[in-house]
């Protein structure tokens, strides 16, 4: 069984999010019925979650 710390979005979130955020804005923005969170808001929330999971 793989530990959550080995998941790409956990191990290398910053790099992956930089690559994915443009697609997130373009594609989800077109499908959403209301404004979506900005890439910066998503990154901030993800980093907060990572800190909680790491016990910091």
C-alpha positions as CSV (number, residue, x, y, z in Angstrom):
1,X,0.0,0.0,0.0
2,X,1.3,3.4,-0.9
3,X,1.5,6.1,1.8
4,X,-0.3,9.5,1.1
5,X,3.1,11.3,1.3
6,X,4.1,9.6,-1.9
7,X,1.1,11.0,-3.9
8,X,2.3,13.4,-6.6
9,X,0.0,16.2,-5.5
10,X,1.4,15.9,-2.0
11,X,5.1,15.4,-2.9
12,X,5.3,18.1,-5.6
13,X,2.2,20.2,-5.4
14,X,3.9,23.5,-6.3
15,X,5.3,22.3,-9.6
16,X,2.2,20.3,-10.5
17,X,-0.1,23.1,-9.6
18,X,1.9,25.6,-11.7
19,X,1.4,23.2,-14.7
20,X,-2.3,22.5,-14.0
21,X,-3.6,25.9,-12.8
22,X,-3.9,27.3,-16.4
23,X,-6.1,24.4,-17.4
24,X,-8.1,24.6,-14.2
25,X,-9.0,28.3,-14.9
26,X,-9.8,27.7,-18.6
27,X,-11.7,24.5,-18.4
28,X,-13.5,24.6,-15.0
29,X,-14.2,28.3,-15.5
30,X,-16.2,27.5,-18.6
31,X,-18.2,24.8,-16.8
32,X,-18.9,26.5,-13.5
33,X,-22.2,28.2,-12.7
34,X,-20.5,30.6,-10.4
35,X,-17.0,32.1,-10.0
36,X,-14.3,29.5,-9.1
37,X,-11.6,30.0,-6.6
38,X,-8.4,31.6,-8.0
39,X,-5.3,29.4,-8.5
40,X,-3.7,31.3,-5.6
41,X,-6.7,30.5,-3.3
42,X,-6.4,26.8,-4.3
43,X,-2.7,26.8,-3.7
44,X,-3.1,28.4,-0.3
45,X,-5.8,25.9,0.8
46,X,-3.7,23.0,-0.4
47,X,-0.7,24.2,1.5
48,X,-2.7,24.6,4.6
49,X,-4.1,21.1,4.2
50,X,-0.5,19.8,3.7
51,X,0.6,21.5,6.9
52,X,-2.2,19.9,8.9
53,X,-1.4,16.4,7.4
54,X,2.2,16.9,8.3
55,X,1.4,17.9,11.8
56,X,2.9,21.4,11.5
